[in-house]
Amino acid sequence: MKSNETFKNRLIGLQGNLLNFAYQLTANREQAEDLLQDTTLKALDNEEKYVDNVNFKGWIFTIMRNIFINNYRQTVRKATVIDQTEDLYHLNISQDSGLDTPEGSYAVKEIASALNSFSDEYRIPFNMFVAGYKYNEIAEKMNLPLGTVKSRIFFARKRLREQLKDYGD
């Protein structure tokens, strides 16, 4: 019972530091408070997993960072538009993509055409990466080593840059 109270007291003592860290991560006061609340609840739910000789502050801050990363990834996935077009290369085009101008339409067609010229082994991991998947998620879904996925995405970017160099910076 005493260790339970000590755990809670230590957690309460870190609330100010945690709120500051949450604000650094989110840059929004309301989101920071939500992140603090989620972190506190998660820490309390997992109190039995904490080992006394582990850095308590580091453990709590790691929980907060992981919650923030998971929330961010979830937000990215929710914002991902599933493209139903035949060529599937208009993924994640924002509303201000430039498609309302002839030059913007032309550029998107050129990018899609360049991507279509890639073999599946390069095109698929590249498109998954652009859609918000992480390297390890792509490796898992494609049943490939992580290094292979990173290499293919790197070479797809390089080749795309070469093919579209006329568009410049």
Secondary structure, 3 states (H helix, E strand, C coil): CHHHHHHHHHHHHCHHHHHHHHHHHHCCHHHHHHHHHHHHHHHHHCHHHCCCCCCHHHHHHHHHHHHHHHHHHHHHHHHCCCCCCCCCCCCCCCCCCCCCCHHHHHHHHHHHHHHHCCCHHHHHHHHHHHCCCCHHHHHHHHCCCHHHHHHHHHHHHHHHHHHCHHHCC
